[in-house]
């Protein structure tokens, strides 16, 4: 098998995603043996992974800011709602299931408790999570 990019060179490795042959130069281009096209796909997927929470948080913030009657300070209400999303993501990282064998009343109580805890947790971790996402976005874009 020869290199996909350099047909006159023998392949020494295969792309981990598409299994195209890679010569020594192409195989050592990245940390893992991967072709340029598959590397771009991975970067795009990773970029979407970090952009999506930022966009969702901004949308929730805008909705929370436009709601009247939730308090005197619309910006703080919007921040609480947007940070609740981050808290919900953090909780779902550790607790992924809802216990379906409980009654509907128990499930509603669990969801209420989970939302309240997400709101509390999100207020503290949301700024760090958003900064982490921005850091990862900038890092991916400069690679």
Backbone bond lengths (Angstrom), bond angles and torsions (degrees), N, CA, C in turn:
res aa  C-N    CA-C-N  psi(-1)  N-CA   C-N-CA  omega(-1)  CA-C   N-CA-C  phi
1 X - - - 1.446 - - 1.526 108.21 -
2 X 1.313 115.44 140.37 1.461 121.62 178.51 1.526 110.30 -108.07
3 X 1.331 114.34 166.93 1.463 120.87 -179.86 1.523 109.96 -65.93
4 X 1.309 115.47 140.74 1.469 120.87 179.51 1.533 111.05 -67.58
5 X 1.325 117.11 -39.75 1.465 121.98 -179.21 1.526 112.95 -82.72
6 X 1.324 116.70 -31.74 1.462 122.46 -178.17 1.533 108.32 -125.58
7 X 1.331 118.50 87.35 1.465 121.53 -174.17 1.527 114.64 -61.28
8 X 1.325 118.52 -17.86 1.464 119.95 -179.59 1.528 112.58 -88.11
9 X 1.342 118.59 -5.20 1.464 122.45 179.80 1.534 110.22 -105.38
10 X 1.328 116.71 143.53 1.475 118.86 177.37 1.525 111.16 -74.27
11 X 1.309 115.95 146.62 1.463 121.19 178.85 1.524 109.47 -80.46
12 X 1.318 115.76 136.62 1.463 121.32 176.39 1.525 111.27 -112.37
13 X 1.321 116.61 -9.84 1.470 121.66 179.88 1.524 108.58 -153.58
14 X 1.331 114.59 169.82 1.463 121.21 175.63 1.517 108.98 -120.82
15 X 1.332 115.23 148.47 1.458 120.38 174.39 1.524 108.27 -61.25
16 X 1.310 116.62 133.25 1.465 120.53 -177.00 1.529 112.40 -67.97
17 X 1.334 117.43 -19.98 1.463 120.17 -179.03 1.527 112.65 -97.23
18 X 1.332 117.37 -52.13 1.473 119.68 -173.25 1.528 113.14 -107.37
19 X 1.321 118.31 -5.30 1.462 125.06 176.47 1.522 113.90 64.74
20 X 1.320 117.95 26.97 1.458 120.99 172.03 1.521 108.13 -74.55
21 X 1.330 116.39 149.86 1.450 121.30 178.02 1.517 111.55 -71.80
22 X 1.337 116.19 141.01 1.463 122.34 179.99 1.525 109.29 -130.15
23 X 1.330 115.94 134.69 1.462 120.39 175.88 1.532 108.99 -77.68
24 X 1.341 116.17 178.90 1.459 120.59 -177.95 1.527 111.34 -59.65
25 X 1.320 117.93 -40.32 1.464 122.01 -179.36 1.523 110.98 -65.54
26 X 1.330 116.25 -47.65 1.472 120.59 -178.50 1.530 111.33 -69.70
27 X 1.325 117.58 -35.81 1.462 121.26 -177.87 1.528 111.67 -69.83
28 X 1.325 117.28 -28.66 1.462 119.78 -177.97 1.530 112.50 -97.70
29 X 1.312 117.23 8.33 1.462 121.65 -178.68 1.536 111.96 -67.70
30 X 1.328 116.46 -37.65 1.467 122.77 -179.29 1.524 109.05 -120.30
31 X 1.310 117.14 175.94 1.463 120.71 -178.68 1.522 112.19 -63.36
32 X 1.325 116.36 -34.48 1.459 121.91 177.41 1.524 107.98 -116.53
33 X 1.320 118.71 155.84 1.468 118.85 177.16 1.533 110.51 -70.75
34 X 1.314 115.61 105.18 1.464 121.13 -177.49 1.526 108.01 -146.31
35 X 1.328 116.27 142.33 1.465 119.87 179.71 1.531 110.06 -78.60
36 X 1.315 116.33 165.39 1.467 121.32 -176.91 1.527 112.08 -61.42
37 X 1.346 116.83 -41.80 1.469 120.15 -177.69 1.534 111.22 -64.48
38 X 1.318 116.58 -44.07 1.469 119.63 179.55 1.532 111.31 -69.14
39 X 1.326 117.18 -34.68 1.458 120.24 176.57 1.528 110.51 -63.58
40 X 1.338 117.36 -40.80 1.470 120.86 177.68 1.527 110.81 -64.41
41 X 1.330 117.30 -39.20 1.472 120.58 177.18 1.525 110.32 -62.00
42 X 1.328 116.58 -44.18 1.465 120.11 179.53 1.528 111.30 -63.56
43 X 1.340 117.05 -41.27 1.462 120.42 178.70 1.528 110.87 -63.11
44 X 1.337 116.58 -41.01 1.464 120.28 179.89 1.529 110.64 -64.75
45 X 1.321 116.71 -43.76 1.464 121.02 178.74 1.529 110.90 -62.03
46 X 1.326 116.47 -43.51 1.463 120.46 179.74 1.531 110.97 -67.54
47 X 1.315 116.76 -36.73 1.459 120.85 178.35 1.529 110.71 -63.44
48 X 1.322 116.90 -44.32 1.472 121.38 178.01 1.524 110.17 -62.39
49 X 1.329 116.31 -36.72 1.464 120.91 -179.87 1.529 112.33 -60.66
50 X 1.329 117.48 -31.77 1.459 120.63 -179.07 1.524 113.38 -98.21
51 X 1.320 117.70 -22.76 1.468 120.28 178.49 1.531 110.83 -78.56
52 X 1.318 116.73 -37.53 1.471 121.31 -176.31 1.527 113.38 -56.11
53 X 1.334 120.97 -48.51 1.476 119.26 178.55 1.523 113.54 -63.02
54 X 1.333 116.88 -33.79 1.464 119.81 178.45 1.524 109.91 -65.67
55 X 1.330 116.73 -45.04 1.467 120.66 -179.33 1.525 110.44 -65.05
56 X 1.328 117.46 -43.57 1.465 120.72 179.36 1.527 110.06 -62.49
57 X 1.326 117.28 -41.91 1.466 120.62 178.72 1.520 111.52 -63.45
58 X 1.325 117.29 -40.31 1.471 120.77 178.87 1.526 110.16 -65.44
59 X 1.327 117.26 -41.35 1.472 120.50 178.62 1.526 110.45 -63.63
60 X 1.336 116.60 -45.35 1.470 119.96 178.73 1.523 110.20 -63.09
61 X 1.333 116.97 -40.53 1.463 120.49 177.71 1.528 110.36 -60.89
62 X 1.332 117.21 -44.09 1.474 120.87 -179.64 1.524 111.14 -63.96
63 X 1.320 116.80 -40.96 1.464 120.27 177.96 1.523 110.29 -65.13
64 X 1.339 116.31 -45.60 1.463 120.08 179.19 1.513 112.75 -64.01
65 X 1.321 116.75 -34.37 1.464 120.10 179.48 1.524 111.67 -71.20
66 X 1.322 116.44 -30.86 1.464 119.35 -177.47 1.528 113.40 -84.34
67 X 1.328 117.75 -10.63 1.464 120.87 179.39 1.521 109.20 -79.07
68 X 1.308 116.33 122.43 1.468 120.63 177.06 1.520 109.48 -93.89
69 X 1.293 116.50 152.50 1.457 120.84 174.73 1.509 114.38 91.90
70 X 1.339 119.23 1.58 1.456 120.37 178.89 1.524 112.51 -91.91
71 X 1.283 116.19 -4.27 1.453 119.39 -179.87 1.511 110.25 155.71
72 X 1.312 114.73 173.15 1.461 119.46 -177.83 1.521 112.05 -73.70
73 X 1.306 116.92 -30.13 1.457 120.88 -176.09 1.527 110.15 -110.33
74 X 1.314 116.69 99.77 1.462 120.76 -178.23 1.522 112.18 -65.51
75 X 1.327 117.93 -32.86 1.459 120.62 -178.68 1.531 110.98 -66.04
76 X 1.317 116.75 -39.75 1.459 120.03 179.53 1.529 110.81 -69.44
77 X 1.324 117.00 -39.90 1.462 120.94 176.06 1.520 110.14 -61.40
78 X 1.317 116.47 -43.52 1.463 120.51 179.45 1.526 110.52 -64.60
79 X 1.321 117.42 -39.68 1.464 120.39 177.65 1.523 110.84 -63.27
80 X 1.326 117.95 -43.88 1.463 120.94 178.66 1.520 111.06 -59.39
81 X 1.325 116.99 -44.05 1.463 119.66 -179.41 1.526 111.49 -66.76
82 X 1.321 117.04 -43.03 1.471 119.86 179.79 1.522 111.06 -67.19
83 X 1.312 117.44 -36.75 1.460 119.58 179.04 1.533 111.52 -73.35
84 X 1.330 117.14 -25.65 1.466 119.80 176.03 1.524 110.60 -62.32
85 X 1.334 116.65 -33.94 1.468 120.12 176.81 1.533 110.38 -62.03
86 X 1.319 116.77 -43.67 1.464 120.70 179.32 1.529 110.04 -66.39
87 X 1.319 116.95 -41.42 1.455 120.35 176.85 1.520 111.96 -62.49
88 X 1.327 116.57 -38.95 1.473 121.22 178.35 1.528 109.67 -63.19
89 X 1.342 116.73 -42.67 1.465 120.50 177.63 1.525 110.61 -61.74
90 X 1.328 117.05 -41.21 1.464 120.69 -179.70 1.522 111.28 -65.37
91 X 1.313 116.73 -42.48 1.463 120.25 179.16 1.529 110.06 -65.50
92 X 1.337 117.21 -42.57 1.459 120.36 179.54 1.519 112.61 -65.53
93 X 1.316 116.83 -19.87 1.454 119.71 176.01 1.536 110.31 -67.25
94 X 1.320 116.94 -31.46 1.459 121.33 -178.43 1.523 112.85 -103.62
95 X 1.329 117.49 -35.62 1.464 122.04 -178.96 1.520 107.19 -118.95
96 X 1.315 116.90 101.68 1.461 119.50 -172.43 1.517 113.77 -99.32
97 X 1.306 118.58 -16.20 1.461 119.57 -174.26 1.525 111.52 -112.44
98 X 1.313 113.69 154.99 1.465 121.69 170.57 1.522 105.56 -109.51
99 X 1.287 115.55 134.07 1.452 119.29 -176.66 1.517 110.07 -76.51
100 X 1.317 117.65 104.92 1.460 122.42 -172.81 1.519 113.48 -79.77
101 X 1.311 118.40 -11.33 1.454 118.93 -178.46 1.530 112.19 -84.60
102 X 1.308 117.15 -2.69 1.447 120.24 175.17 1.529 110.14 -82.14
103 X 1.296 115.78 168.11 1.460 120.53 177.44 1.527 109.72 -72.49
104 X 1.322 115.24 166.86 1.458 120.77 179.18 1.527 110.28 -61.73
105 X 1.296 115.98 -38.28 1.463 120.66 178.95 1.534 111.04 -62.26
106 X 1.317 116.58 -41.19 1.468 120.67 177.90 1.521 111.15 -66.67
107 X 1.321 117.13 -39.51 1.461 120.62 178.39 1.524 111.35 -64.64
108 X 1.326 117.38 -42.02 1.458 120.58 178.03 1.526 110.93 -64.60
109 X 1.345 115.99 -39.74 1.458 119.73 176.40 1.526 110.17 -62.54
110 X 1.338 116.58 -42.75 1.457 120.52 179.43 1.530 110.73 -62.43
111 X 1.321 117.63 -44.30 1.461 120.84 178.95 1.525 111.70 -63.89
112 X 1.321 116.84 -40.28 1.465 120.80 176.91 1.520 110.58 -63.05
113 X 1.330 116.39 -46.82 1.457 120.66 179.41 1.528 110.87 -63.29
114 X 1.338 115.88 -40.76 1.459 120.45 179.50 1.531 110.93 -64.40
115 X 1.339 117.12 -41.11 1.457 120.30 178.31 1.528 110.78 -66.22
116 X 1.332 116.92 -42.36 1.469 120.21 179.16 1.523 110.66 -62.72
117 X 1.317 116.82 -42.28 1.460 120.28 178.43 1.528 110.55 -68.45
118 X 1.332 117.25 -37.18 1.465 121.19 177.05 1.525 110.36 -63.55
119 X 1.299 116.85 -39.84 1.467 121.31 177.64 1.525 110.32 -63.46
120 X 1.326 116.91 -46.56 1.463 121.47 179.67 1.527 111.12 -63.82
121 X 1.323 116.83 -48.03 1.456 121.67 -178.02 1.527 111.37 -67.52
122 X 1.322 116.06 -41.79 1.453 120.94 -177.61 1.508 114.00 -62.90
123 X 1.317 117.28 -33.89 1.464 121.01 179.93 1.530 110.42 -58.23
124 X 1.320 117.19 -34.89 1.457 120.98 -177.47 1.530 113.53 -89.13
125 X 1.324 117.63 -35.50 1.463 118.42 -173.54 1.531 113.91 -98.55
126 X 1.325 118.46 -15.03 1.473 120.73 -175.47 1.526 113.22 -58.68
127 X 1.322 120.38 -47.13 1.477 118.03 -179.25 1.532 112.49 -60.06
128 X 1.336 116.37 -39.14 1.468 119.85 179.28 1.525 110.89 -67.98
129 X 1.321 116.50 -38.93 1.466 120.21 178.73 1.523 110.69 -65.82
130 X 1.320 117.65 -43.38 1.463 120.71 179.41 1.529 110.65 -64.63
131 X 1.322 117.63 -40.88 1.465 120.46 176.89 1.527 111.06 -64.51
132 X 1.325 116.50 -39.24 1.466 120.60 177.25 1.531 110.26 -62.47
133 X 1.324 116.96 -44.17 1.468 120.60 178.30 1.522 111.02 -62.13
134 X 1.323 117.26 -43.44 1.464 120.22 177.92 1.525 111.48 -63.80
135 X 1.318 116.78 -40.45 1.468 120.83 176.63 1.526 110.64 -59.93
136 X 1.343 116.38 -46.35 1.469 120.17 -179.67 1.521 111.48 -65.19
137 X 1.320 117.69 -38.36 1.471 121.34 178.44 1.531 109.85 -62.60
138 X 1.324 116.95 -46.70 1.466 120.56 -179.96 1.530 110.16 -64.26
139 X 1.311 117.04 -40.75 1.466 121.12 179.54 1.527 111.28 -63.55
140 X 1.315 117.05 -42.79 1.469 120.73 179.27 1.526 110.60 -66.21
141 X 1.318 116.10 -40.91 1.465 120.10 -178.05 1.531 111.90 -67.29
142 X 1.314 118.10 -28.41 1.458 120.22 -177.79 1.527 113.15 -92.57
143 X 1.295 118.33 -1.88 1.469 121.03 178.84 1.512 111.06 -75.90
